[in-house]
Amino acid sequence: MAIKMNRSYWNIIEARRQSERRPNVIIITFDCLRPDRLGGLGYRGVRTPTFDHLIEESVVFANAYCQAPNTWISHGSLFTGCNPHRHGVRTPIRKISDNVQTMAETFREAGYSTFGLPAMSLLSKEAGFARGFDEYCLDQLQSEEGILSHRYYRSASDTLTITRSWLKHSSRPFFAWVHYFGIHKVEKSLLDLPTQYRRQYSEYAQYYDGKVAFADEQFLAPLVAELEALGLLDETILVLWSDHGDNLHRVEHNKPQWGHNWALTEDVMRTLLAIRAPWALPAGGKRDDIAQSIDLFPTLLDLAGLPSSLDQFEGRSLVASSPQTDPVVYMENLCQGFVGVRRGRFKLVGSVSDAPKQHRQDSSTSTDKSAWHIQLRDIARRLLPAGWGEKGERQSEEELTEEKPNPLASWWKAKGEPEEILERLLDRGKFELYDLSLDPEEKHNIAAENQRLVSEFKHTLQEIATQIVTVQLAYSTGEEEARVEERLRNLGYF
């Protein structure tokens, strides 16, 4: 059941508007965190006492969505309250449009000191993510020359240390954003997870549950304790948010894998969203209406008592009670060939004909026999003499000397520019429709028997996705683009 705001809460918020005393704001974004892996939201495979306690003291949105299954687009929507076509970040080498105002810019104009702590190199100053922050800390992510160092993400201990230090010396009121990267998949040699957590939790999906437990015990718990010790917790709007989830059951090319930046499945698009503001929001409230990343910006302005212009956002304030009509959730990953929309219980997902296919496994322990065939084929290929193909045929001189294209290079360009992909997709893409109330795991495509509904949703999708908005598209020179490509490779996106 949705929690309705009574008049007293609105009176408190209005009093905030009239008062010079403003609440602090802290947004903690947990990269790749699935809300269904937290004990307070029903999961029993891992202990998350700090998350659970904060959720009990917050309003949690059980149907929260991000706008994209990757960090750069999702954070672009968070910071602007706009869908990707409007804020401009549709690929890793595009920047936030100069025509939209960021959350940090708005709070700084209202007299807040602002602090940003990204934990990955792609949330860069060049891409516009630093706009509005008095201090934007990229230490230990880049060298003095601006070239990416071997530390391409910030460790949990470094994130905690820098945040604590800033809190102790910050002026009031403040707006702070802290990005936690420790749940994300990384190179094995750089896995930031103590041995005790590896022993206690399964190594499945690179110790996913263990990394969630570590985030709770070794990052969130001491950070909350610091806020309490400084007397800040109850004077601060605290937001727990994940930029996207992770698909822990994907099979690609017949090999079990996992990750995101792929299709728009529920396990990737559903996010954690909990807001703790004890003077304005009832503790332990659960909202079942649909919320989105683009809703957080106007929501925080309302809670802080700051004015906002409705035409500035495509999201809505979540302070109000549930809307009379179902919000429309727009989502995209056009570089990979996907676009989607949800309204009410139905979700429509479109893909271009050459989009990578995604299949599910029913359990983390299942094995795929074809995966063994692939491995055997790869072994056989390595044993063949030079000059012979994998089927045993002799290769010609031309085949031996032909330069093969690298299918992994610049994957965000492989299918064309996002606008071109979208046009092709709307014209002749494949569309799937799901009834999430009956089929939450999206196993049964009901598009064929619901063509009228598909047409309605495609029209809605087209209205949103093809709005003409003037944006400054690219921020990269050829050299900068090569640097971004190297960052993506280091972060595992190749």
C-alpha positions as CSV (number, residue, x, y, z in Angstrom):
1,M,0.0,0.0,0.0
2,A,1.3,3.5,-0.8
3,I,2.0,5.9,2.0
4,K,0.1,9.1,1.7
5,M,1.5,12.4,2.9
6,N,-0.7,14.1,5.4
7,R,-1.1,17.8,5.8
8,S,1.3,18.0,8.7
9,Y,4.2,16.9,6.5
10,W,3.4,19.5,3.9
11,N,3.3,22.1,6.7
12,I,6.8,21.0,7.9
13,I,8.2,21.3,4.4
14,E,6.6,24.7,3.9
15,A,8.2,25.8,7.2
16,R,11.5,24.6,5.8
17,R,10.9,26.9,2.8
18,Q,10.4,29.9,5.1
19,S,13.4,29.1,7.3
20,E,17.0,29.8,6.7
21,R,17.9,26.5,8.2
22,R,18.3,23.9,5.5
23,P,18.8,20.2,5.9
24,N,22.0,18.6,4.6
25,V,21.7,16.1,1.7
26,I,23.8,12.9,1.2
27,I,23.2,10.6,-1.8
28,I,25.0,7.3,-1.6
29,T,25.0,5.4,-4.9
30,F,25.8,1.7,-4.8
31,D,27.0,0.6,-8.2
32,C,25.3,-2.7,-9.3
33,L,23.3,-3.3,-6.1
34,R,20.2,-5.3,-6.6
35,P,17.5,-4.4,-4.0
36,D,16.4,-8.0,-3.9
37,R,19.8,-8.9,-2.3
38,L,19.1,-7.0,0.9
39,G,17.8,-8.7,4.1
40,G,15.4,-5.8,4.8
41,L,13.8,-6.4,1.5
42,G,13.3,-10.1,1.9
43,Y,16.6,-11.8,1.0
44,R,17.9,-14.4,3.4
45,G,21.2,-15.2,1.7
46,V,23.2,-12.3,3.3
47,R,23.2,-10.2,6.5
48,T,22.8,-6.5,5.8
49,P,21.9,-5.0,9.3
50,T,22.9,-1.5,8.4
51,F,21.0,-1.4,5.2
52,D,18.0,-3.0,6.9
53,H,18.0,-0.5,9.8
54,L,18.2,2.5,7.5
55,I,15.4,1.0,5.4
56,E,13.3,0.7,8.5
57,E,13.8,4.4,9.2
58,S,13.1,5.5,5.6
59,V,10.5,5.4,3.0
60,V,11.5,2.7,0.5
61,F,10.2,2.6,-3.1
62,A,9.6,-1.0,-4.0
63,N,9.1,-0.3,-7.7
64,A,12.0,2.0,-8.4
65,Y,13.6,2.0,-11.9
66,C,16.7,3.5,-13.4
67,Q,16.7,4.9,-17.0
68,A,19.6,2.8,-18.3
69,P,21.6,-0.4,-17.3
70,N,24.9,1.4,-17.1
71,T,26.5,3.9,-14.8
72,W,27.0,7.0,-17.0
73,I,23.5,7.3,-18.4
74,S,21.9,6.3,-15.1
75,H,23.8,9.0,-13.2
76,G,23.1,11.5,-16.0
77,S,19.4,11.0,-15.3
78,L,19.8,11.1,-11.5
79,F,21.7,14.4,-11.6
80,T,19.3,16.2,-14.1
81,G,15.9,14.7,-13.5
82,C,15.7,14.1,-17.2
83,N,15.6,11.2,-19.6
84,P,18.7,10.5,-21.7
85,H,17.5,12.2,-24.9
86,R,17.3,15.4,-22.9
87,H,20.4,15.3,-20.7
88,G,22.5,14.1,-23.6
89,V,24.5,11.2,-22.1
90,R,23.6,8.3,-24.4
91,T,27.1,6.9,-24.9
92,P,30.3,6.8,-22.8
93,I,31.8,9.7,-24.9
94,R,28.9,12.2,-24.6
95,K,28.5,14.8,-22.0
96,I,25.7,16.3,-19.9
97,S,24.0,18.9,-22.0
98,D,24.7,22.5,-21.2
99,N,21.0,23.1,-21.6
100,V,20.0,21.3,-18.4
101,Q,20.9,22.2,-14.8
102,T,22.4,19.6,-12.6
103,M,21.4,18.8,-9.0
104,A,24.7,20.1,-7.6
105,E,24.4,23.3,-9.5
106,T,20.9,23.9,-8.0
107,F,22.0,23.2,-4.5
108,R,25.1,25.3,-4.8
109,E,23.0,28.3,-6.0
110,A,20.8,27.8,-2.9
111,G,23.8,28.3,-0.7
112,Y,24.9,24.7,-0.1
113,S,28.5,23.5,-0.1
114,T,28.8,20.7,-2.6
115,F,31.0,17.6,-2.6
116,G,31.2,14.8,-5.2
117,L,33.1,11.6,-4.8
118,P,32.9,9.4,-7.9
119,A,34.4,5.9,-7.7
120,M,35.0,5.3,-11.4
121,S,36.8,7.2,-14.0
122,L,33.9,7.5,-16.5
123,L,32.0,9.9,-14.2
124,S,34.5,12.5,-15.3
125,K,34.8,16.2,-15.3
126,E,35.0,16.2,-19.1
127,A,31.6,14.5,-19.2
128,G,30.0,17.2,-17.1
129,F,29.5,15.2,-13.9
130,A,31.5,17.6,-11.8
131,R,29.3,20.6,-12.7
132,G,28.1,22.4,-9.6
133,F,30.4,20.6,-7.1
134,D,32.8,22.8,-5.1
135,E,35.0,19.8,-4.7
136,Y,35.0,16.8,-7.1
137,C,37.5,14.2,-5.9
138,L,39.1,12.1,-8.6
139,D,42.1,11.2,-6.5
140,Q,43.5,7.7,-7.0
141,L,41.5,7.4,-10.2
142,Q,43.8,9.4,-12.5
143,S,47.5,10.2,-12.5
144,E,48.9,13.8,-12.2
145,E,49.1,13.9,-16.0
146,G,45.4,13.0,-16.3
147,I,46.1,9.5,-17.6
148,L,44.3,6.7,-16.0
149,S,46.4,4.9,-13.5
150,H,46.2,1.2,-12.6
151,R,43.6,2.1,-9.9
152,Y,40.6,2.5,-12.2
153,Y,38.1,2.6,-9.4
154,R,38.2,3.7,-5.8
155,S,38.4,1.1,-3.0
156,A,35.8,0.9,-0.2
157,S,38.4,2.0,2.4
158,D,39.5,5.0,0.3
159,T,35.9,6.0,-0.3
160,L,35.1,5.8,3.4
161,T,38.3,7.7,4.5
162,I,37.8,10.6,2.0
163,T,34.1,10.9,2.9
164,R,34.7,10.9,6.7
165,S,37.4,13.6,6.3
166,W,35.2,15.8,4.3
167,L,32.3,15.5,6.7
168,K,34.4,16.6,9.6
169,H,35.5,19.8,7.9
170,S,32.4,20.6,5.8
171,S,30.4,23.8,6.1
172,R,26.6,23.6,6.6
173,P,24.3,23.1,4.8
174,F,26.0,20.6,2.5
175,F,25.0,18.5,-0.5
176,A,27.2,15.4,-0.9
177,W,27.2,12.6,-3.4
178,V,29.3,9.4,-2.6
179,H,29.7,6.7,-5.2
180,Y,30.5,3.1,-3.9
181,F,31.9,0.8,-6.5
182,G,32.8,-2.3,-4.5
183,I,29.8,-4.4,-5.7
184,H,30.8,-4.0,-9.3
185,K,32.6,-6.9,-11.1
186,V,36.3,-6.1,-11.4
187,E,39.5,-7.9,-12.4
188,K,40.2,-10.8,-10.1
189,S,43.6,-9.3,-9.1
190,L,41.9,-6.1,-7.9
191,L,39.0,-7.7,-6.1
192,D,38.5,-5.6,-2.9
193,L,37.1,-8.3,-0.7
194,P,38.9,-9.7,2.4
195,T,39.4,-13.4,2.7
196,Q,36.8,-13.9,5.5
197,Y,34.0,-12.8,3.2
198,R,35.2,-15.1,0.4
199,R,35.1,-18.0,2.8
200,Q,31.7,-17.1,4.2
201,Y,29.9,-16.5,0.9
202,S,29.7,-18.3,-2.4
203,E,32.1,-17.3,-5.2
204,Y,29.1,-17.2,-7.5
205,A,29.0,-14.0,-9.6
206,Q,32.4,-12.9,-8.1
207,Y,31.2,-13.3,-4.5
208,Y,28.2,-11.0,-5.1
209,D,26.6,-11.7,-1.8
210,G,29.9,-11.3,0.0
211,K,30.5,-7.9,-1.6
212,V,27.0,-6.8,-0.5
213,A,27.8,-7.9,3.1
214,F,31.2,-6.1,2.9
215,A,29.5,-2.9,1.7
216,D,27.1,-3.0,4.7
217,E,29.6,-3.9,7.4
218,Q,32.8,-2.1,6.3
219,F,31.5,0.9,4.5
220,L,27.9,1.9,5.3
221,A,28.0,1.0,9.0
222,P,31.0,3.2,9.9
223,L,29.7,6.0,7.7
224,V,26.4,6.1,9.5
225,A,28.3,5.9,12.8
226,E,30.3,8.9,11.7
227,L,27.2,10.9,10.9
228,E,25.7,10.1,14.3
229,A,29.0,11.0,16.1
230,L,29.0,14.4,14.3
231,G,25.3,15.0,15.1
232,L,24.4,15.1,11.4
233,L,22.2,12.1,10.8
234,D,18.9,13.5,11.9
235,E,19.6,16.8,10.2
236,T,20.4,15.2,6.9
237,I,18.3,13.8,4.0
238,L,20.0,10.4,3.4
239,V,19.3,8.7,0.1
240,L,20.3,5.1,-0.6
241,W,20.2,4.5,-4.4
242,S,21.7,2.0,-6.9
243,D,22.4,3.1,-10.4
244,H,21.3,-0.3,-11.8
245,G,21.2,-3.9,-10.8
246,D,22.9,-6.9,-12.3
247,N,21.8,-9.9,-14.3
248,L,23.3,-12.8,-12.4
249,H,22.0,-15.5,-14.7
250,R,23.0,-14.4,-18.2
251,V,24.3,-16.8,-20.9
252,E,26.1,-15.2,-23.7
253,H,27.5,-17.2,-26.7
254,N,26.4,-20.4,-24.7
255,K,28.7,-19.4,-21.8
256,P,27.4,-18.6,-18.4
257,Q,28.2,-14.9,-17.6
258,W,26.8,-12.1,-15.7
259,G,26.8,-8.3,-15.7
260,H,24.8,-5.3,-17.0
261,N,25.0,-2.8,-19.8
262,W,22.9,-5.1,-21.8
263,A,19.2,-5.7,-22.2
264,L,16.5,-3.9,-20.2
265,T,15.5,-6.9,-18.0
266,E,13.9,-6.3,-14.6
267,D,16.9,-7.6,-12.6
268,V,19.0,-4.9,-14.1
269,M,16.6,-2.0,-14.3
270,R,15.1,-2.3,-10.8
271,T,17.0,-0.3,-8.3
272,L,17.2,0.4,-4.6
273,L,15.6,3.7,-3.6
274,A,15.2,4.6,0.1
275,I,14.9,8.1,1.5
276,R,15.5,8.9,5.1
277,A,14.2,12.4,6.2
278,P,12.7,11.9,9.7
279,W,11.1,15.4,10.0
280,A,9.2,14.9,6.7
281,L,8.8,11.2,5.8
282,P,7.2,8.5,8.0
283,A,9.7,5.9,9.1
284,G,9.1,2.4,7.7
285,G,6.9,3.6,4.9
286,K,6.7,1.4,1.8
287,R,5.6,2.9,-1.5
288,D,4.4,0.5,-4.2
289,D,3.8,3.1,-6.9
290,I,6.5,3.3,-9.6
291,A,9.4,5.6,-8.9
292,Q,12.3,6.5,-11.2
293,S,15.8,7.9,-11.0
294,I,14.5,11.1,-12.6
295,D,12.2,11.6,-9.7
296,L,14.9,12.1,-7.1
297,F,16.0,15.6,-8.1
298,P,12.5,17.3,-7.7
299,T,11.9,15.1,-4.5
300,L,15.0,16.5,-2.8
301,L,14.1,20.1,-3.7
302,D,10.8,19.5,-2.0
303,L,12.3,17.9,1.1
304,A,14.9,20.7,1.4
305,G,12.2,23.4,1.0
306,L,13.8,24.7,-2.2
307,P,11.7,26.1,-5.1
308,S,11.7,24.1,-8.4
309,S,10.3,24.6,-11.9
310,L,8.2,21.7,-13.1
311,D,9.3,22.1,-16.7
312,Q,12.9,21.6,-15.6
313,F,12.2,17.9,-15.0
314,E,10.7,14.9,-16.6
315,G,10.4,13.3,-13.2
316,R,8.0,14.1,-10.4
317,S,8.4,14.8,-6.7
318,L,7.8,11.6,-4.7
319,V,6.9,13.6,-1.6
320,A,3.3,13.7,-2.8
321,S,1.1,10.7,-2.6
322,S,0.8,8.2,-5.4
323,P,-0.3,9.7,-8.7
324,Q,-3.8,9.2,-10.1
325,T,-2.3,7.9,-13.4
326,D,0.5,5.4,-13.9
327,P,3.9,7.1,-14.5
328,V,5.6,6.2,-17.7
329,V,9.1,4.7,-17.3
330,Y,11.4,5.3,-20.2
331,M,14.6,3.2,-20.5
332,E,17.3,2.8,-23.1
333,N,20.6,1.3,-24.0
334,L,20.7,2.3,-27.6
335,C,24.4,1.5,-28.1
336,Q,23.5,-2.1,-27.5
337,G,20.3,-1.8,-29.5
338,F,17.6,-1.7,-26.8
339,V,14.8,0.7,-25.8
340,G,11.8,0.2,-23.5
341,V,8.9,1.7,-21.7
342,R,6.8,0.6,-18.7
343,R,3.3,1.8,-17.8
344,G,1.2,0.1,-15.2
345,R,1.7,-3.6,-15.3
346,F,2.9,-3.8,-18.9
347,K,6.4,-3.4,-20.2
348,L,7.4,-3.1,-23.9
349,V,11.0,-3.7,-24.9
350,G,12.3,-3.1,-28.5
351,S,15.6,-4.3,-29.9
352,V,17.3,-3.9,-33.3
353,S,17.7,-7.0,-35.4
354,D,21.5,-7.3,-34.6
355,A,21.1,-6.7,-30.8
356,P,22.8,-9.4,-28.7
357,K,20.4,-12.0,-27.4
358,Q,20.1,-12.7,-23.8
359,H,18.9,-16.0,-22.2
360,R,18.2,-16.9,-18.6
361,Q,19.2,-19.8,-16.4
362,D,16.9,-21.0,-13.7
363,S,19.5,-21.3,-11.0
364,S,23.1,-20.2,-10.4
365,T,24.2,-23.9,-10.2
366,S,22.9,-25.0,-13.5
367,T,25.3,-26.0,-16.3
368,D,25.1,-25.5,-20.0
369,K,26.2,-28.5,-22.0
370,S,26.8,-26.3,-25.0
371,A,29.3,-24.3,-23.0
372,W,31.4,-27.4,-22.8
373,H,31.2,-27.8,-26.5
374,I,32.4,-24.2,-27.0
375,Q,35.3,-24.8,-24.6
376,L,36.3,-28.0,-26.5
377,R,36.1,-26.2,-29.8
378,D,38.4,-23.4,-28.5
379,I,40.9,-26.0,-27.2
380,A,40.8,-27.8,-30.6
381,R,41.4,-24.5,-32.4
382,R,44.5,-23.9,-30.3
383,L,45.8,-27.3,-31.2
384,L,45.5,-26.9,-34.9
385,P,48.6,-26.2,-36.9
386,A,49.1,-22.6,-38.1
387,G,47.3,-22.0,-41.4
388,W,44.3,-24.3,-40.7
389,G,40.8,-23.2,-39.9
390,E,38.7,-24.5,-37.0
391,K,36.8,-26.9,-39.2
392,G,40.0,-28.5,-40.4
393,E,40.1,-26.7,-43.8
394,R,43.3,-25.2,-45.2
395,Q,43.2,-21.4,-45.2
396,S,44.1,-19.4,-48.3
397,E,47.0,-16.9,-48.4
398,E,44.5,-14.1,-48.5
399,E,42.7,-15.4,-45.4
400,L,45.9,-15.7,-43.5
401,T,47.0,-12.1,-44.2
402,E,43.5,-10.5,-44.0
403,E,43.2,-8.0,-41.2
404,K,40.2,-9.0,-39.1
405,P,38.1,-6.3,-37.6
406,N,38.1,-6.1,-33.8
407,P,34.5,-6.7,-32.7
408,L,35.2,-5.4,-29.2
409,A,36.6,-2.0,-30.3
410,S,34.3,1.0,-29.7
411,W,31.2,-1.1,-29.1
412,W,29.2,2.1,-28.6
413,K,29.7,2.9,-32.3
414,A,29.2,-0.6,-33.7
415,K,25.5,-0.1,-34.5
416,G,25.7,3.6,-35.4
417,E,24.9,6.7,-33.4
418,P,22.1,6.3,-30.8
419,E,19.7,8.5,-32.8
420,E,20.2,6.3,-35.9
421,I,19.7,3.1,-33.9
422,L,16.5,4.5,-32.4
423,E,15.1,5.4,-35.9
424,R,16.0,1.9,-37.2
425,L,14.5,0.3,-34.1
426,L,11.2,2.1,-34.3
427,D,11.0,1.4,-38.0
428,R,11.8,-2.3,-38.0
429,G,12.8,-3.5,-34.6
430,K,11.6,-6.5,-32.7
431,F,9.2,-5.7,-29.9
432,E,8.4,-7.8,-26.8
433,L,5.5,-7.2,-24.4
434,Y,5.4,-8.5,-20.8
435,D,2.7,-8.4,-18.1
436,L,4.9,-8.0,-15.0
437,S,2.0,-8.6,-12.6
438,L,1.8,-12.2,-13.9
439,D,5.3,-12.6,-15.3
440,P,7.8,-10.7,-13.3
441,E,10.7,-12.7,-14.7
442,E,9.7,-11.7,-18.3
443,K,9.6,-15.3,-19.6
444,H,6.4,-15.0,-21.7
445,N,6.3,-12.5,-24.6
446,I,2.7,-11.6,-25.1
447,A,3.2,-9.2,-28.0
448,A,1.6,-11.4,-30.7
449,E,-1.8,-11.6,-29.0
450,N,-1.8,-7.9,-27.9
451,Q,-0.9,-6.0,-31.0
452,R,-3.2,-3.1,-30.1
453,L,-1.4,-2.6,-26.8
454,V,2.0,-2.9,-28.5
455,S,1.0,-0.1,-30.9
456,E,-0.1,2.1,-28.1
457,F,3.2,1.6,-26.2
458,K,5.3,2.1,-29.4
459,H,3.5,5.4,-29.9
460,T,4.3,6.4,-26.3
461,L,7.9,5.3,-26.7
462,Q,8.3,7.3,-29.9
463,E,6.8,10.4,-28.3
464,I,9.4,10.3,-25.5
465,A,12.4,9.0,-27.3
466,T,12.3,11.2,-30.4
467,Q,11.7,14.6,-28.8
468,I,13.9,17.2,-30.5
469,V,16.3,18.6,-27.9
470,T,19.4,20.6,-28.7
471,V,22.3,19.1,-26.9
472,Q,26.1,19.3,-27.1
473,L,26.8,15.7,-28.0
474,A,30.4,14.7,-27.7
475,Y,33.0,15.9,-25.3
476,S,35.9,13.8,-26.6
477,T,38.7,14.5,-29.1
478,G,40.2,11.4,-30.7
479,E,42.8,11.2,-27.9
480,E,40.2,11.6,-25.2
481,E,38.0,9.0,-26.8
482,A,40.9,6.5,-26.8
483,R,41.3,7.3,-23.1
484,V,37.6,6.6,-22.5
485,E,38.0,3.3,-24.4
486,E,40.9,2.3,-22.2
487,R,38.8,3.2,-19.1
488,L,36.0,1.0,-20.3
489,R,38.3,-1.9,-21.0
490,N,39.8,-1.6,-17.5
491,L,36.3,-1.5,-16.0
492,G,35.3,-4.7,-17.7
493,Y,32.9,-3.2,-20.4
494,F,34.7,-5.0,-23.2
